[in-house]
Amino acid sequence: MSSLFVFDWLRTGLNVECVGNVMRLTFDKSLAFGSQLEIEAINGSQVVPLTSSLAAKCGYSMESDPWGNTKLYASLLNCFGDQVFDIALRLRMYGNEVSEEDVHEIRHTCKYKQWASREILCERNFMEVSVNRLPPEIHTPTQQKQGSKETGFKYGASSEAPTSLHNVWRMVFYTPKEKPMMMEDVLKAGYGVSTTPSRLVLRSPYGMEDTYTQNVNGVQMEVFKMTTYFKREWAVTMVDTAAACPTGGLQFTDKVITWYMPRHITPLMIYNQYDLLELYMGIDGKRLDTTQMNAKGYSLSVTNSHVIISLPVGGPDGYYKSHVLDYQYHTTYSIEPMLELLWREGQSEITRYKVHYPITTPPKAEPPQVTDNTVAKSGVFDVLLGTFLHDVELMNITFSSGVMTVAEANARGINVQQHGLPNGSRTFSIQVPFSDPVHINQEFTTYTLPLIFGLIILPEYTPFPHPALVETTLQDITLPTIVGTCDDEHFLVIVTYGNQGKNFHIYVGTQNISAELYTDYGVQENSTHFTMTVPFLANEIVFEVRCFFTLRGRLDLTLWEPINSWHLNNFSLACEFPLTMTECFSNGTITALAVKVESAAQIVPSQLSLTDPLCKPKFSNSRFAYFSFAASSCGTTRTFYDDVMVYQNEISVLTVSCYYLLNDTQTLTFFTKPGRNEPFAELGVGELQVGMRLAKDPSYNSFYMEEDYPITQYLQQPLYFEVELVQSPDPQIELVLENCWATVNDGVSVMSWDLIVNGCENLDDRYQTTFHPVGLEDRVPYPPHLKRFEIKMFTFVKDDTVLRDQIFVHCEAVICDINQTDTICKRRCPSQQGNIKRGMNQISFIH
């Protein structure tokens, strides 16, 4: 590849390069800052403005960052290309006025001879595919006048070329359904169609009616696929073309962008097997070598299914940008990686596939932090606001007295400064002298500074406010203090006076302590402090229900200075006091005491009931309701949980629970809903429920029902048993089969045969029991809770007589912790040592 630079002007900040099958033009903001940029294509004496639709149709792509740094890519197969690609552009920059100095022409020539059989280019605004499957007599499109104001071009070809553009009979799009169109309609629809002496070039903007989206190995891709029919005399030539460009495949974290591209792009490949010949990544259209990638933290890897590019957020080739969403400050990071692949299908077909993929991370909320660095004794508020990106400016500040610009604030003695940080971000500080105090009490003087920072984001000049309220105090008064503790029945409180003596009233809850309460609370006082003892059942105590056998009560004290209406101190003390609120008796009687708590202040205890509304309190007052009822009455429910059986009833927002062991009452729970603490039970020993059933086949998906028994089965036919621990949600326990045996008739007969002995097969049995593994299934959330085994049907023989009685199967199970290591739960079975013959007959079998 070689390049020739031809300019009719020279300015720093502009660069033109030939990078593979595209030309890249970059120029920084210094060339067009504050101007509106228009780009025109020059074709001989004709100048055509590159509108967005024409750019996509003709192979041009342009992107500018918010500050005017611009990248322009031109496909070498654009509307004006050939084997020697001369590209001429005119840059027109509009400011307040247009002058000759605002118009500049750029001419550049690229030579590119590395054309593959098929070239696919994915740009930010178009998809392009070119193939060299045409005969060599195809001619270069010639410029003609056309009525279209947008393009100003029409292509022609030699009348002798069988695959010239004017010999196009029709073009069939695959959407993926077939959709035939005439050449004229294809061009009117906005697609680009052209030829060079050796290639057919097709181009489509994204989101066209005749393209479609396909999920390729988890990556969304837009597909542009068509067949072009060339007809001349009695011959028809068909040329298939396809392009597929990614529109998805991105994953974001706060630190890394990961771009997944399918390794096998099915819309483009005929064969399942292909050879990946070359693989490159780059940035802004330019390849990077391994050293450059490592230095910048980029990585390129290949798996069986994907090509993966990883980019660090904040890398040197991208940029951050500020945004405002819902009046909140956000930032994004943008970068444009490139991926280039070269693969071969079959013996000769080679495809070059290049993607320029602009990426912007999702907006990330970055709430500015207000840091108060004020030292009260200095008499000056010192506030720091940040951190922001470099595109944020502070324009004005709103004080309680009005709005000031930064310059006006500094002129009035308010110090407003901008601070740049090493990473390019910035903060703003403001120092404001204290003004009139807004609040004074006996302890301190309060100064408040309400602010609204008026910020803008450049270059869009997007405004957004950020409020701040700073408050500082000067303390010069010693207030009275309160400390307290509790015993089993009382709150014990000590109030120590401040340096103003006893200049306050004492309120317990909302009640001012009167002479009567002085006596009830045992108040004692002197010149420095006073003490009091408040019963926890006093009317002024606020109740909260917590857990076992305790009532949580809270004492609220307020010291009120009546002259200035000052709250000198607010004090709360919460303690748990022993109180039996629920009792569970072995005869099934349950008693419960419902307490009116702060979170349910609207409850009237006398109107409470159990689940059955006819079950009312035996006794009630304004704070308590007492119930006594049988466990089998008043809508009480029963549930089995692991080792216990639980009876529950409801008293409005309260749940009463009694936990029973077998033949004993072990524990109880009484809690408030919603409450701060979940109920919990004491550990106990109880009975778990285990069931056994017979499956119809080894899939264990269908079982015999109770009405199906007794089951008739032939001898030596398999029987599939399942033993299950039911109702237990504990994933940490496991059911272990200890012993299983078969008996005649009712299970108490002396005739029996062991099927499982000490958790293992019966080694004395010729037809040994077979254990089947249990896996995770929709109906089996806890596989350790199930055991499955298979036996062969048999019958008993007594005195050489084959019995035809029904057979019962019994099992003993042990429940173990899955981490248990003793011999019962983790038994190892010995090898077979012998066998014994059983009788054979057709009998009835029951579970």
N, C-alpha and C positions, 0 to 999 in steps of 0.2 A: 504494500500500500504506500502511495506517495501523495503528497498534498501540495497545493500551490495557493498561496495567499495573495489575493488581489484586492486592495482597498483603495477607495478614493479619499480616504481620511484615516487618521490614526488618533486613537484616544486610549488612555490606560483604562483598565477595568474590563476590556472586551477580549474574548478568546474564541477562536473557531478551530474545531478539530474534526477529523474524520475518524470515527470510532466504529469500525466494522461496516455494517450496512446502513449506518446513519451518520448524518453530520450533526454535530452538537455546537450550538452557539450559546455562549454565556456572557452576560455583562452585568456588572454590579450596580447598586443603587446610585452610585455617583453619576452615572450617565443619564439617569432618567428620574432623579428624585424630584417629587412634586409634579411630575408630568404624567400625561396619559399616553400610553404607547400603542401605536398601531403598526402592524407589519404587513407589507405588501410583497407579493411574489412578482419577479420580473422575468418575462419570457420574451426575449428579443426587445421589440419596441413596446410591448404591451405590459402594463402594470395592473395587477389584480389584487384588490384588498383581500387578505386572508380572514374571512369571517370564520366563526367557530365551526359552522357546518362545512364550509369549503376546506378548512384545514383538516378536518377528519376525513373528508372524501379524498383529498389529494396527498395525505401523508405528512402533515405537519402537526406538531404538538408543542404547546408552550405552557410554561408554569412560572409564576412569579411568587416569591414569598411576600409576606405583608410589607416588607421594607423596600421592595422594588428590585431585588436581585432576581434576575430572570434567566431561565434555561429554555432554549428552543431546540427541538429535535426535528430534523427533516429526513425522512426516508430517502435513501438514494434512488428508490423507485417512485419518487413523487411524480407529480404531473409533468415534470420537465426533465426527467432523467434518461440516461443511456448508459452504455458501457463506460464512457467517460462522463462523469456526473458533474455538470456545471450548475451551481446553485447560486442564484442572485436574489438578494432581498433588499428591501428598502425599509428602514426604520423611521417612522414618523412620530415625533414626540410633541404632544400638545401641552403647552402651558397656558398662561393667560393669553398669549398671542402666538401665532405661528409665523416663523421667519425662516429664511433659507438655511440658517445654521441648525434648525430643528430637524432637517431631513438628511439622512445619511444612507448611502448604499454600501452593501457588503457583497463581494463576489468571492466564491470559493469553489475549488475544483477538487473532487475526490476520485481516485481510481481504485476500483474494488474488483478483484478477479477471483475471489474465493467463493463464488456462488455455489451453494449446495443444490441438489436436485429440487429441494423444496426449502423455501425460506419463510419463516413465520415470525412476525414482529408484533408484540403486544405493547402498545403505547397507552398512555393515560386516557386518550380519547378515541382510539381506533384500533382495529385488528387488521393486519395485513398478511396476505399469503401470496407468494409467487412461486410458479413452477416452470421448469424448463422442458416440459413434455411436448412443446410445440415444435413443428418442423422448422428448420433454420430459415425458411423463406419469409417468416413473419416480419413485418416491417414496423419500424418505429412509428408511433402515432404522430401525425402532423397537425400542426396548429391550423385551425380554420375558425372562421367567425361563426358564432352561434347566437341564437336569440336569448339564451339564458343569461341573465344579468349577473348571476352568482359566479359562474365559472368563467365564461368568456371563451371556453375551449370546446373543440369537437375533434374527435380522433378519426383518422382515415387510414387506409392501407392499400397496397397494390391490389389491383383486381385479380391478379393471378394467385395471390396467396390463399390457399384453401382454408387457413385458420386465421385470416385477418378479421378485424373487428366487424367489417361490414358483411362478413360471411357468417356472423353469429345468427343461428336460426332461433334459438331460445336459450334461456338459462333457468335451470330448475333448482330452487332452494329446498333445503330439507330443514323443516322447522319443529320437530323432525319429520313431519309429514311433507310429502312432495308438494311444491308450489311452483308451477311454471310461470315465467314472466318473460316478456319481450325485452330486448336490450334497452330500448328507449325508456321503458317503464322502470328498469333497474336503475338507470342513471337519474331519472326524476325522483326516485325514492330516496336518493342520497348516497347510494353506493358508488365506489370508485372502480372503474374497469378500464384497464389499459394494457398495452403490450409494448415490449421492447423487441429488438430483433431476435431475441432468444427466450423471452419469458412472457407468461401471462400473469398479470398482476390484478388482484382483487382486494378490495378494501371495504370495511364496514365500520361505521361508528358503533359504539356500545348502545344497547337498549333498542335496537331496531326491531321492527315488527317481524322480520324474517329470521332473526337469530333466536336461539333458545338457551336455556340454562340447564346444565347437567351436573349432577354430583359425581365427581370422579375421585373415588377413594377418599371420601370425606371432605373434598375441596369443591366449593361451588365454582363452576367455570361457565363462561358464555361461549357458545359454539356458533360459528359462521361456516356453513357448509353448503356447497352448490356444485352442480355439474353444468359445464358450458358445452353447448352443441354447436359445432361449426358445420354448415351445409354448403356444398358446392357441387353442382350438377347431380350426379348420382351417389356421391360419397358423403358420409356424415362422420365427423370426428368429435369424440367426446373427451372432455378434460375434467377430471374430478379434482376439486380443491376443498380444503378445510382449514380452519383456524380455530383454536380454542385457547382462551385467555382467562387467567384466574380473576375471580371477583371475591374470593374468600380465602380461607386457609390460614387466617391469622389468629394467634393467641397472644394475650397481653398479660404481663404482670407489672408491678411497679418498677421492676428493674430490667426486664428483658422482653423484647419483641421476638416471637418465633413465627417464621413464615414456612408453611408446609406446602410443597408442590408435589403432585402425584408423579411418581417415577414413570409409571406407565399411563400416558395420556390417551385413554381409549378412543376418543373421537378422532384422533390423528393417526392411529396405528392400525394396520391391517393384521399384523401377526402378533402373537403373544410373546414371541421371542425377538429381541433386538439387541444390538450392541451399542452401549453408551461410549462414544468415542472421545468426547471432550466435555468438560464441565467447568464453568467459571462463574464467579460472582463478582459483582462490582457495585459501585455507587455512582449515581448520576450518569449512568451510561458508560462508564469507563471501568475496565477490568482491574481487579486488584490481585497482586500475587500473595503468596502465603505469608511472607514477612509483613506486608502491609496489613493484611487481615489480622494477624496476631497482635500487631502493635495497636490496632484500634478496637480490639476485643470482639471482632466478628468471627463467626464460625460457619463452615459449610460442611455438611455431612450427608451421607447417602445410606438409606436403609433399603430393605426389600420393597417397601411400598412408597417411600417418599424421598424427595430431596429437601433438606431442611437447612434454612438459614436462620442464625440467631444474631440479633443486634442488640447491644446494650442501649437502654433508654438513656438519652443524654450524650450519646456518642458524638464525636467531633464533626461528622459529616451531616448531621441534622440540625434542627433548631427548635427551640421552645417558643411557644406563643401563648399569650394571655387571652382569656375569654371571660365573658360574663354570662352566666346562666342563672335565671331566676334571681337576679341581683346579687349573685354570689360569685366570688372570684374562683376561676378554674384555669388550669394550664393544660396544654397538649405538647406533644413532641412529634415532629415530622421528619421523615427521611425517605429517600427514594433508592432502594436497592435494585440491582439488576441481576438477573439469572440468565445464563446462556448455556444451552445444551446442544450437542451435536450427536445424532444417533444414526445408525444404519439399520434398515429393515431388508431382509433378504440379501441378495448379492450386491445390489448397486444403489438402491434408493437411500439417499442421505438427506436428513432433515436438520436444518439449523433453526433453533428455537430460541428466541430472545424475548425477555420480559423486562420492561421498565415498570416497576410497581411502586407507586407513591403510597406511603403508609403514614397515617396519623393516629396516634394513640387516642383512646376515648378520653374525653375531658375529665380531669382529676380535680376534685375540690381541694383548694389550698386556702382555707380560711386564714386571713391575716390575723396575726397575734398582736394584741395591745399589751405592751409591757410597761408597767408603772414603776419607774425608777425614782419616784419622788421621795425625798428625805424631808419629813415634816418640819424639822427645825430650820431648814433652808428658806422656807417661805415661797418655794417655787415648785409648780408641777413640772415633772420631767417624764414625758411620755414617748415611747418608741413604738412605731407601727411598721410591721413587715412580716414576712419577707415577700418581695415582689420580683418579677422578671424585669429586664431592662426596658421593656416597652410600656411600663406603667409610670405615669407622671402624676404628681400632686398638684392640682390646680387651685383649690381653695379650701377653706376651713370654715365651718359654720359654728359660731359661738352662740351663747345665749343672747348676746347683744346684736348679732347679725352675721352676715357672710363677709369674709375677707379673702382676697387673693393672698398668695404666699408673699408677694412683695409688700402688700398693704400690712400684713401681720408683722413682718420684720420691721417695717417703718414705725410701728406703734410699740416697739419694745418687746414683741413676742418673737422668740428665736425659733425659726423653722428651718431645718436643714435636711438635705438629702445625703445619704451615705452609701457609697458603692462598696460592694463586697468583692473579695478575690474571685469568686465564681461568676461574676457578672451580674448578680442580683443586687437589689437595693432595698434600703429601709428609709423611713422618714422619722425625724424626731421633732418634737415641739416642747418648748419650755415657756410656761405661762406663770407669772407671779400670782400668788394668792390674792383674791379680791375679798369682798364682804363675806363673812361666814354665813352659811345657809342654815346651820343648826348649832345650838349651844345647849348643853345640859350640865349637870353637876359634875360629870366625869370628864368631858372633852368638848372641844370645838371642832366642828366638821366643816371642811371646805370641799365643794364639789365642782368638777369641771366637766360639763357635758359638751361633747364635740361630735361633729359629723365631718369626716374627711371626704372631700370631693376629688375623686381620682378619675383618670381617663386612661384608655388603652390606645396606644399609637400603632399604626398610623390611621386606624379607623376612627379615632376620637370617640370611642365608645365610653360613655360615662358610667360610673357606678359609685355609690356612696358606701362608706363604712362608719357606723356609729361607734362611739366610745364614751364611757362614763368613768371618770376617775374620781376617787374620793379619798381624802386623807384627814386624819384627826390629830389634834394636839391634846394629850391627856395630862390633866393637872388636878384631878379630883380622885380620891380613893373612895370607892363605892363599898357598901356593905356586901359581905360574902355569905354564902350558904353552903353548908356541908351536911351530909346525912348518911345514915345507914339503916339497916333493918334487923329485927329479930324475928322470931316465928309469928309474932302477932302485931307488931307495931312498926311505924316509921319513926326513927329517932333523928331529930333535926337540930342543928346549932346555927344560929344567925349571929355573925360578928359585925358590929357596927363599923362604918367607915369613918373618915375624919370629919364628918358632919354630924356625928351622933345619931340618935334615933329620930330621924325626921320623916318617917314613913309609916304607912299602915301595912299590915300583913293580911294577905288574902290566901286562903286555902281553897283552891279551885276558884270559884266565883264568890265565895263566902268570906266576908270580912270577919276576922276573929273578934268575937264579942266576949264580954265578961264570962258568959256561960261556957263558951268554947275554951276560954283560958283554963277553966277548971277541968273540962273534959279532956283537954290535951295536956294537962299537967305542966303548964307554962311556968318557967322560972327565968328571971332576968336580973341583970345588974347593969352597971354603967358601960360595959363593953360588949355584952352579948346577951342573948337569951336562948333557951332551949325549950323544946316541946316534944311530946310523945303522942303520935296520932295512931289510933287503932286502924288496922287495914280494912276493917268493915265499916268505917265511918262513912257517912253519906257523901262526903266530899271526895272520896277516893274514886278514881277511874279504874275500871276493871278491864283486863285483857286475859283471855284464856290461852294457856300455852300447852303443856304436855301432861305428864302423869301426876295425878294427885296434888297438883299445885294450881294456884290462882295467881296470875300476875296482876298486881295492883300498882297504880301510879299516883304519886302525890305531886300536885302542881302548886308551887308557891309563887306569889308575886309580891314584891315590895314596891308600894305605890306612894310617890310623893305628891300629895294632893294640891299643893299651892301652884306648882308649875305643870301638874299632870304628867309627871315623869315616871316611867318604869325604871326603877333603880336596879332591879334584879328579877329575872324570871328563872325559876329553878324547878326541875322535875327529877323525881327519884322513883324508879321502877324496881320492884322486888317480887320474887316468887314466894308465896306463902303456902304452907301445907293446908290442903283442903280436899277432902274426898268428894269428888263430883260425880263419880259413877262407881257403882258396886255391882259385881256379877256373882250371884249366889249359885251354889251347886244344884239347887232345886229348880233352876231356870228363871228365877226372879231377877230382874234388872232394875236398879234405881239410878236415876240421873238427876243432876242439879244443873239447870240452865241458868247462866249468869248473863245479865244484860251488859254488853261491852260497848266500848266507845264507837267501834266501827259499825255497830248495829243499834244506834241510839233510838231508832224509830220503833224498835220492837216493844210490844206491851207484853210482859211475861204472862199475865193471866189469860191472854188470847193464844198462847202457844199450844201446839198439840204435837202428838207423834205422827208418823206417816198416816195412820188412821185418824182422821180429824175428830173422831168421837173420843179419842184417848186424850183427856185434858190433864192438867197438873193436879196433883193431890193437894198442893199448897202453892201459893204465889203471893208476891208483893211487887213493889215497883222495881225491884232489882233482881229477884230470883223467881224461878219456877221449879218445883220439885215433882218428879214423875216416878211412879213405881208400876211395873208391868211385867207380864210373863214373856219369856223369849219366843213363845209361839203365838203371841197376840200382837195387836196394834200395827200390823203390817211389817213386822220384823222379818228381815231376810237372813238367810244362812249361806255362807260361802266357805269353801275349803281352800286354805292357803298353806301349802307345804305341810308343816307339822301341826297346824292348828285348825280349828273350826271357828269361824267368826260369825257372830250375830250382829246385825247392824240395823239401826233405826234412825230416823231423821227427826230433829226438833228444829223446824224452820231452817236456819242456816247452820245448824249444828249437826254433827254426826256422832252418834253414840255407838261404840263398838265394844263387844266383849269377845275375848279370845279364850276359847275353851280347849283344854287337852281332853283326852279320853278319860271320862269319869272324874274330871277335876276342873276347877276354874283356876286359870293360871295368870291371865293378865287382862288389861282393859285399856281403852283409849277414849279420850273425849276431847274434841278439838273444834275450833271455829273455822268456818269457810266463808270468805277467804281468810286465811290466817297466816301468820308469819312463819310458823313452823309446821312441818309435816308430821303426822302421827307416826309413832313407831311402837313396836311390841317387844315384850321380853322374850328371850329365847325359851322354848319349851319343847317337850317330846310329845309327838302326836302321831296320828295315823294318816298315811297317804293312800290314795285310791289308784289301784292298778287294774287294768282290764285286759282280757285275752279274747281274740277272735280268730276265725278261720277264713283265709283268703281263697278265692276261686282259682287263682292261677299265680304263677311266680312273680307277676308284676305288682302284686299287692295293691291293686287299684280297685278291686271289687271284692266284697266280702259277703258271706252268708248272713242273712238277717235272723233274728230270733225265731221267726215263724218258719224258717227253713229247716230247723232241726227236728228230728235226728237226720243226719246226712248219710246217704247210702254210698259206699265206695267199694271198689274192687281191691282185692289184696295186691300189695306191692305198688299200688298207685300212690302218687305223692300227695301229702297233706301239708298245707302251708299255714303255719301259725304266726301270729303277731301278738306280742305282749307289750303293753303301752302304759307308761306313767301318765295319767290324765290330770288335767287341771293345773299342773305345776308350770309356772312361767320361768322357773329358775334354770338358766343355761349352765350353771356350775355343778349340776348333779347328774348322775348317770344311773340308769336301771341295769342291774346285773342279775341274770337268771342263775339261781343257786341250784335248784333241783326241779325236775319235771318228771312226772310218772303217769302211767295209765292204769286204770282200775276197771273192774267189771261192775256194772249197775250203778250203785249210789255212792261210790267212793269210800265206803267203810268196809268193803269186802277185803278179805285177806289176800285175794288174788290181785297182784299188781306187777307192773313191769317198769323199770327205770328207763327214762329216755335221756335225761340230763342229770349227771351226778356231779355235785360240787363244781358246777359251772362248766363241765366238759361232757363230751359225748360218752355214752355208756360203752366202754371198751368190750364188754361181754356180748354186745349185740352185733350180729353179722351185718345188719342193715343200720348202720350208725346214723344218728341224727346229723343233719347238715345245717350249719349256721349260715345265714345270708346277711351281707352287710346292709346297713341303712344309710342312705345319703340324704342331703338336704332337698326337700320337695316342697311343693305349695302347701300340702297338708301336714308336712313334717318340719316345723320350724326348729325343733331341737332333736336331731338324730340320736343323741345319747339317751333320750327318753324311750326309745323303742328297741326291741330285740325281735328278730325274725329267725325261725328255724323250720326245717322240713323233715318229716318222717315218712316212712313207707307204711301203707295200711297193713294191719295185721289183726289176728284174733288170738284169743287164749285157747289153750288145749288143757282139758282136765280129765285125768284118767283115760287118756287116749281118745277122748271125745272132744270134737271141735265145738266150742261154745259159740252160740249165735246171739249172745246178749249184746246190749249196747255197751260201748266203751266210753269212759270218761277220762279226760286229760286234765291234769292238775300241774300248777307251777308255783314255786316259791321264789320270790324276788327280793333282792337286797338293793337299797338305795345308797349310792356312794357319792362322795365328792369326787369330781373328775380328777382332782390332784391327789387323791388318796392312793397310797402305795402298799396297803396291807394285802395279805394273801387272798382275802375274800374278794376284794375289788379288782385286783390285778393278778388273777390266777393264771398259771401256765398249765396247759393240759398235757398229760403223758401220751406216749404213742400207744397204738392198739396192741393188746396182748392176747386176745382170744375172741371167740365168737360163740354164738349159741343159736340153735334153730328155733324159729317161731312157727306156729301153725299158719295156714293159709285158708281163707274162706271169704265169701261175700257176707258182710255183716252191716249192722247199723252203727253209725258213729255219731256221738253227740258231744257238744262242748259243755 
